[in-house]
Amino acid sequence: MRRTAFVPILAACLAIAPGVARADEPVPTAASEGLAAAVSAARAWAGDAVLVYLENDEAVGADGRSDRWGYLFHSPSKDAARSWSVRNGKIVAAENLAMDFVAPPVHGGWLDSGAALAAAEAGPVAKFRATTPGVEATTMLLMRGAFHGDDPDRTTWTLVYRAPDVPALFVVVDATDGKVRRTWRG
């Protein structure tokens, strides 16, 4: 095949495959998909490191996926916290937390981000969307003990929904059973 014939063939192949991402483009993932890379980095930092907090580092899609997730670990032996941000299965940022952040570790076996988002969307968010234009999920965070007043030992997802000109809707979803435990506006 002549070299000049190769260029149009390559261009045609690229045109019919628009959904194929380049290696450097982010691929949205569920929160659990970056966990292995974050745990590996955390254990290299401190053998006793435990996951205490997880949050989307970039926008959340309608399916609960994000281009990047942030994982915060605490080490009792170092009395320190360090975070890792994961994109496409790789660590793209790491930093020590400059303040004291002692929190209980999240319980294992938590629902993934998509299931947590679906639980929120099925209940209070559906009502919010019915009366408010432009609602979007902006934040998903997983932690233990912060927003579940009745049982602070539970690991929960807290989702924040925003819309123009109205207070945000906060939805707390139990990370074990997927039940909405609390909502508030603020």
C-alpha positions in Angstrom: 0.0 0.0 0.0 1.3 3.4 -0.9 1.8 5.9 1.9 -0.6 8.4 0.4 -3.4 5.8 0.5 -2.7 5.2 4.2 -3.6 8.7 5.4 -7.3 8.7 4.1 -7.8 5.2 5.6 -6.5 6.3 9.0 -8.7 9.4 8.8 -11.7 7.2 8.0 -11.0 4.9 10.9 -10.7 7.8 13.4 -13.9 9.3 12.1 -16.0 6.1 12.7 -14.5 5.7 16.2 -15.4 9.0 18.0 -16.2 7.3 21.3 -12.6 6.0 21.7 -10.8 8.1 24.2 -7.2 9.0 23.8 -4.8 7.7 26.5 -4.5 11.1 28.2 -8.3 11.9 28.2 -10.1 11.2 31.5 -12.6 8.3 31.6 -15.4 8.7 34.1 -15.3 6.0 36.8 -17.2 4.9 39.8 -15.6 5.8 43.2 -14.5 2.2 43.9 -12.5 2.0 40.6 -9.7 4.2 41.9 -9.6 2.7 45.4 -6.9 0.0 44.7 -4.4 2.6 43.4 -5.2 4.9 46.4 -4.8 2.0 48.9 -1.5 0.9 47.4 -0.1 4.5 47.6 -1.5 4.9 51.2 0.1 1.7 52.4 3.4 2.6 50.9 3.2 5.9 52.8 2.1 4.2 56.1 1.3 0.6 56.7 -1.5 1.4 59.1 -3.2 4.0 56.8 -7.0 3.7 56.7 -9.5 5.4 54.3 -11.4 8.1 56.2 -12.9 10.2 53.4 -13.7 9.9 49.7 -15.0 12.7 47.4 -15.3 13.5 43.7 -12.5 15.8 42.6 -14.3 16.7 39.3 -17.9 16.9 38.2 -20.3 14.0 38.9 -22.2 12.5 36.0 -25.8 11.3 36.1 -24.5 7.8 36.6 -22.4 8.6 39.7 -19.2 8.6 37.8 -16.5 11.2 37.9 -13.2 11.8 35.9 -11.3 12.0 39.2 -11.8 10.9 42.8 -10.0 11.9 45.9 -9.2 9.5 48.7 -8.1 10.7 52.2 -6.2 8.3 54.5 -5.2 8.7 58.1 -2.2 7.0 59.7 -2.4 6.6 63.5 1.3 5.8 63.7 2.2 9.0 61.9 -0.7 11.0 63.4 -1.1 12.5 59.9 -3.5 12.5 57.0 -2.6 12.3 53.3 -4.8 12.4 50.2 -4.4 10.9 46.7 -6.4 11.9 43.6 -6.9 9.2 41.1 -7.8 9.6 37.4 -7.8 6.8 34.8 -6.6 4.4 37.5 -3.5 6.4 38.2 -2.4 8.8 41.0 -2.4 12.3 39.6 -2.0 14.2 42.8 -0.9 13.5 46.4 -0.6 15.9 49.4 -0.3 15.9 53.1 -3.2 17.5 54.9 -1.9 20.6 56.7 -4.4 20.4 59.6 -5.3 17.7 62.1 -7.9 15.5 60.6 -8.7 12.5 62.7 -11.8 10.6 61.6 -12.9 7.0 62.0 -12.2 4.8 59.0 -15.1 4.1 56.6 -16.5 0.6 56.9 -15.7 -1.8 54.1 -18.4 -3.1 51.7 -19.9 0.4 51.0 -22.2 1.0 48.1 -20.5 2.5 45.1 -21.1 6.0 43.9 -23.6 5.0 41.2 -25.8 3.1 43.7 -25.7 6.0 46.2 -26.7 8.5 43.5 -29.5 6.2 42.3 -30.9 6.0 45.9 -30.9 9.8 46.2 -32.4 10.3 42.8 -35.3 7.9 43.4 -36.5 9.8 46.4 -35.9 13.4 47.5 -34.0 14.5 44.4 -36.9 13.5 42.1 -39.2 15.9 44.0 -36.5 18.6 43.9 -36.1 18.2 40.1 -39.9 18.3 39.6 -40.1 21.8 41.0 -36.6 23.2 40.3 -35.0 23.7 36.9 -31.2 23.1 36.4 -30.6 20.6 39.3 -27.3 18.8 39.2 -25.3 16.7 41.6 -22.1 18.6 42.4 -20.6 16.7 45.3 -20.5 13.1 46.6 -18.6 12.3 49.7 -18.2 9.1 51.7 -17.3 9.2 55.3 -18.3 7.9 58.7 -19.8 9.8 61.6 -20.4 13.2 60.2 -23.9 13.6 58.9 -25.9 10.7 60.4 -27.0 12.0 63.8 -29.0 9.0 64.7 -26.2 6.6 64.2 -22.8 8.4 63.9 -21.0 5.1 63.5 -22.5 4.5 60.0 -20.6 5.1 56.8 -22.7 7.3 54.6 -22.6 9.1 51.3 -23.6 12.8 51.4 -24.7 14.1 48.1 -25.1 17.8 47.3 -27.4 19.0 44.6 -27.4 22.6 43.4 -29.6 24.6 41.2 -29.6 28.3 40.3 -31.0 30.8 42.8 -32.2 28.2 45.4 -30.5 26.6 48.5 -28.7 23.4 47.8 -30.3 20.0 48.7 -28.2 17.7 50.9 -29.0 14.0 50.8 -27.4 11.5 53.2 -27.5 7.9 51.9 -26.6 4.9 54.1 -23.6 3.4 52.4 -24.6 -0.1 53.6 -28.2 -0.4 52.7 -28.8 2.5 50.3 -31.6 4.1 52.3 -31.9 7.8 52.4 -31.3 8.7 56.1 -31.6 12.5 56.1 -32.1 15.5 53.8 -31.9 19.2 54.3 -31.7 22.4 52.4 -29.0 25.0 52.9 
